[in-house]
Amino acid sequence: MKRLLAFALVVVASFAVIAFTIPGIIQGTKLGLDLKGGFEILYEAEPLEPGGVVTRDLLKQAAISMEKRANRTGVAEPEVTTEGSNRIRVKIAGVVDEERVRSIIGRPAELQFRSADGCKPEEGFCKVELYGSDFVEGQAKVEFDNLSRPVVTIQVKDKEKFAEITGRLIGKPLAIYLDDELISAPEVQGRFTDGTAMITGQRTIEEARELAEIINLGALPLKLTEKYAQSVGPTLGQLSLQQTLTAGSVASVLILIFMVVFYRIPGVVAAFCLIVFTWLLLAIFYLMGVTLTLPGIAAFILGIGMAVDSNIISAERIKDEIRLGKSVPSAVRQGSRHSFRTIVDAHLTTVIAAAVLYVIGAGGPVRSFAIVLIASIAVNMLTNVALPRFLLPLLVRSGRFAKVAHFGVKEREVGAL
């Protein structure tokens, strides 16, 4: 009786937790552009000047710049990734004004150093003294002065021009703008003739690093050419989501019915474990902030199929042990033990295949499929391999479910093997 009560408590507590958390999980799960609508663009980066080279660092900095530009348009969590040696892929879901966002993120970062020399008071810093192209690429660095305060060192290409500007503006601010946004306004403390200078005033090393990054972003000599574009309307994305959920719900119900009808008690345990599996996997995606796409859902459904397969292998081995004439408790114990290696071998080969997909996958959809598949296998081992081995013996040892019919075996089949 105690074992039966323990089983009931586990089931009731699990369903209570699922019912309490699942609305928030579903509401908070991020959807990809193929489910929510949006656009995806693949850019190819080229140097602006002949003989230039697109390095890995320049490509990463350009991606950071594009992500910041997208954030300034009000887009929530854009996905900007580098691919290969000269490509950047941008994915933005839930966009209303697509053309505006595309026009902003596709142009190079515009860095300007401005002064108020010759400007009216109401005009502020109206005179552009230097552009991002005037700086040596990637040379803005964070260092420390004699008092261990963080400073940003910069280097310009034209030393004479920089000497003239700094000499003219001694004691005056030289404001730094990125895309017409004021970033900093340090005061010129002297005339610099060697083409290098230090920007002071940053209170923390994080502020100094951010400023150095901004200057380097503005100095990127990269030209971005659109090579591929895909746009999904909100209506089409919503339709895809509805159809996917409908198909998944119908398939899940049919699977649960099949498990219960065909395998009886092991089927009931399997049905419960499948529900826990689905909830736990969604919860992990929610906590990790994973963006769910159609390939990800395909991997999710494949994971459910593998979870069902794990339960079927265990149930069939238990039925085989019963047919051999073993008692139900012994059959459950031996069947679970014999099926474990088969399940692990099958999952291990799938993990290897998914890992290969992730490593060589050229695009986001392939990697999304691989990540979700690996995560589903890990959760499956916990919920559909370990959990049934805890719950099923509780029912068997309670004494209420010791008949072979409770495991889908007919009396005349016992001893047939």
N, C-alpha and C positions, 0 to 999 in steps of 0.2 A: 504493500500500500504506500509505503514511504517513497519507493522508487517511482510509482505512478504519479504521486503528488509532486515529486521533484520534476518529472517530465512536464506536468501541467504548468508548474510555476515558470519553468524556462520558456515554454511556448507563450504563456500569457504576458510575461514580462517583455519578451521580444516583440510581440505584436503591439504592446503599449508604447514601447520606445519607437517602433517604426511609425505608428499612427501619429505620434507627437512630433516627430522630426521630418517626416517625408514631405509635408507641404513646404517647409522652408527650404529643403534640399532641392525640390523641383523648381521652386521659384528662383532660387539663387544660382542654379546651374547655368553657366554661360553657354550660349549656342553659337556655332560658327556661322559664317555668312551664307553657307548653303542651306541653313535652316532658318536663319533670321533675316536674310537679305543683306546685301552689301556688295563689295567689290574686292577683287584680288588683282594685283598688278605685279608683273615681273619686270624689273628694270635691269638694264645692262650699263655698267659704269665704264666710262672712258676718260682718259686724261684730257684736260682742256688744251694744254700746250703740247706741241709735237715733241716726241721723245719722252714724254712723261710715262710714269709707271703707276698702275693701280695696285697698291700694296694691300695686304690683309688688314693692316691697321687703318689705312684710309677708308677701306670699305666698311669696317666696323663703325668708324666715326661718322661716316655718311648715313649709315643705318640709324645710329643714335639721333642724328640731326633730323631725319625724316620722322622718327617716332615722336620727337618733341614737337615738331611742326603739327603732326596729326593731333597731339594732345591739346595744342593751343586752339584747334578748331572746335573743341568740345567733344571729340570722339572718345568714347570710353574704351580703354585698353586696346589700342591697335596692336597688331602682331606684325613686327618688322624683323625679318631674318635675312642673313647673308647666305648665299649659296655659291659654291665653287669659288673661283678666284676673282670674279668680276660681276656678280649678280646679287640683286637685293629683291626679296619678295615682300610685298605689303598686302596684308589682309585686314580689312576693316568691315565689321558687321554693324548693322543697324544704322546706316547712314541715310540721312534725308536728302542733303544737298551733295550729291556725289561729285559733280563737276567742280564745285568750290574746293572740296577737300583735295581732289586730285591735282588741281592747279597749285595748291599751296605746298603739298609735300613733294611735288616733282621738281620744283626749282631749287637751285643751289642755295645754301644758307648765305644770307647777305649780312656780312659783318662790317660795321663802320665805326671809326673813331671820329667823334665830332667835337668841335669847340664852339664857344660863343663869340669868337673873334669876329667883329664886324656885324654882329647880329643885334637886333633890337631886343629889349628886355622881354617882350612878350613872345619872341620867337624861340627863346631858349638856346639849345645847342643846334644851330641851323647850318653851320659850316662843316662839311665833310672833309676831314684832313687825311684820313687813311681808309683804305678798303681792305677786306679780308685777303685779297690777292696781293697786297703789299707785304704780307708777312710770309716768312719761311714756313712751309708746311710742317706741322707736327713739332715745332720748336718751342711752343709755349709750355713751360714746365713749372712745377712747384718746387721751390727751394726755401731756405730759411736765412734770415738776416742775422746780424751779430747778437741780437737779443732772442734768438730762437723763435721769431715770429714768422708765420708763413707768408711768402711773397711769390708772385708769378713773374718769371723772367720771359721776355719776348725777344724776338729777333726779326728785323725787317730786311727787305732785299735792297732797298735804296738808302744807304747810310747818310748821304748828303741831304736827301729830302727829310729824313727823320731828324737830323741835326737842326735843320732850319725850323721845323715845326716845334720841336721841344725848346729851342732857344727863344722862339717867339712867345711861347705859352708858359714860361717859367712863373710859378706861383698861381697858375690858373688851372681849372679842371679840364681834362681831356676825356670826354664821356665815351663809354663803350656801348654801342647799340648792336643788337642782333635782331634782324627782321623788324626794325623800328621799335624795338622794346629796349628801354634803358636797363643795362645790366650793372654798370658801375660807372663812377665818375671820379677817378683818382686825380690828384693834383700833380702837375708836372713840377718836379723838384730840382731839375737841372737840365743842362743841354747835353744830349747824348750823341757822341760822334762816332762810336764804333758799331752802331746799328743794333745795340742791345739795350734793354732797359728793364727795370724792376717795377712792378705794379704792387703797391702796398695798400693796406687798409682792410685786408681780409681778416676777420676775427677768428676764424677757425680754418684748419687745414682742409675741411670739406668745402668751404666756400672758395678757397684758393684752387682746389682741384676742379671745381665746377667752372670757374672763370677760365682756367687754362684750357679746359675742354671746349668751352664756347669759342675761344679764340682759334683753337685748332679746327673746329668745325667750320668756322667762317673762312678759313684759309684753304679748304679742300679744293684741289684743282680737278674736280670730277664733273663729268657731264653724264647725266642719266637719260638713257633712251628707253622708251617703253617697248618691250619685246612681246609681251603677252598680257592680255586683260580679260577678266571674266566678271560679269556683273549679274547678280541675282536679285530680282525684285522682291520686296517684302511679301507680296501675295504668293509668289511662287515658293519662297522659302517656307512660309506658313503652311502651304499646301503639302510640301514635302514632309514637314514635321507631323502634320495631322495624319497623313497616310502611313508614315513610319510608326507612329504610336498605335494606330488602329491595327496594323498588321502584327506588331509586337504583342499587343494585348490579346488578340485572338489566338495567336500561336502559343502564348504562355498559358492561357486557360486550357487549350487542348492538351498541352504537355502535362499539366497538373492532373487533368482528368485521366489521361492515359496511365500515368504513374500510379495513381491510387487504384484504378480498376484492375490493372494488370499485375501489380506487385503487392497490393493490399497494405499491410503494416509498413514494410520498407518504403512503399510508395508514398504513404502519408508522411513519414519522416523526410523523405526526399523532397516532397512538395514544400514542406516547411523550410527545409534547408535552402531550396531554390529561392524562396521569397526573401530569406535572410541574405542570401548571396546578392540578389538584385539590389536590395536596400544598402548593403554595406559597400558595394562597388560604387553606387551613386554617391554615397556619403563621402567616400575617398576622393572622388572626382570633385565634389563640392569643396572639400577642405583644401585640396591642392590647387583649386582655381583652374582646373582643366577646361578648355573650350571643347565642347562636344560637337562633332561634325558628322555628316552622313557616313564617311568611312569609319569613324569612331563607333557609331551606332552599329554598323555592320560587324565590327570586332566585338562589340558588346553582345550582340545576338549570338555570334559564334561562341563566345564565352559561355553563354547560357546553354548552348548545345553541348559543349564539353562538360559542363556541370551535370547535365542530364545523363550524359554518357558515363560519367563517373559513378553516379547512382545506379545506373542500369548494370554496369559491370559488377558492382558489389552485390546487388540484388540477385543477379543471375548466379554468381558464385555461391551465394547462400542457398539458393534453390537447388543447385547441383549437390551441395553437401547434404541437404535434406533428402534428396532422392537416393543418395548413397546409404541412407538408413541412420544417419547421425541424429541425435536429439537436436531440438531447435536451438537451445543455448550453445551447444557445441558447433552447430552449423553456422550460427551467426558469428561466432568467434573465428572459426577457421575460414569462412568465406570472406570476412573482412580482411583477414591477414593475407590470404592468397591474392586478393584483388588489388592490394595496395601497390605491389611492385608494377603490375600492369598499368595502373593509373599513373604512377610516377613516370614510367618510361614514356607513355603517350604524351604527358604534359611536358616532359623535358625536351622531346623532339620538337614540339610546337614552340617552346620558348626559344630554342636555337634558331628556328625558322624566323620567328618574329624579331629576334635580335639582328639577324642578317638583314631583314627588311629595314630595320631602323638605321643600321649603319650605312647601307648603300642607297637608301631611299632618297631620291633627288628632290622630292617635293613634300610639302606639309601633309597632304592626305595619306601618303604611304606611312610616314612616321606616326601620324595620329592613329592609324590602324594598328601599327606595331605596339605602340605604348598601351593602348587600351587592351589589346590582346594579352600582353604580358601581365598587366595589372589584374585582368580577369582570371588568369591562371593562378596567380598568387592567392587571390581571394577564394577561388574555387578549392584550393587545397585546404583552406581553413574551414570553409562552410560546408563543403560537400564531400570532404574526405575525413577530416578530424571530427566535425560536429556529429555526423550520423553515427560514428563509432562510440560516441558518448550517449546519444539519445536512444538508439535502438536497443542496446543492452538493458536500459532502464525499463523499457516496456516488456522485454522478454523476461527479465528477472522478477517482474512484478507478479508473474504467474497468471496474468489475465490473457496473454497472447502467446500461448505455447503450442497451439495447434498448427499443423502443417498448412491448413487452409488459410491461415492468417498470412501466409507468405506466398500465396498464389500457387501452391503445390497440391495436387489431388492425391488422395490416399493411395490410389492404385499405382501412382507413379513412384512411390517410395520403394527403393530397392531395384528399380528398373535399370540403373546404370551398373 
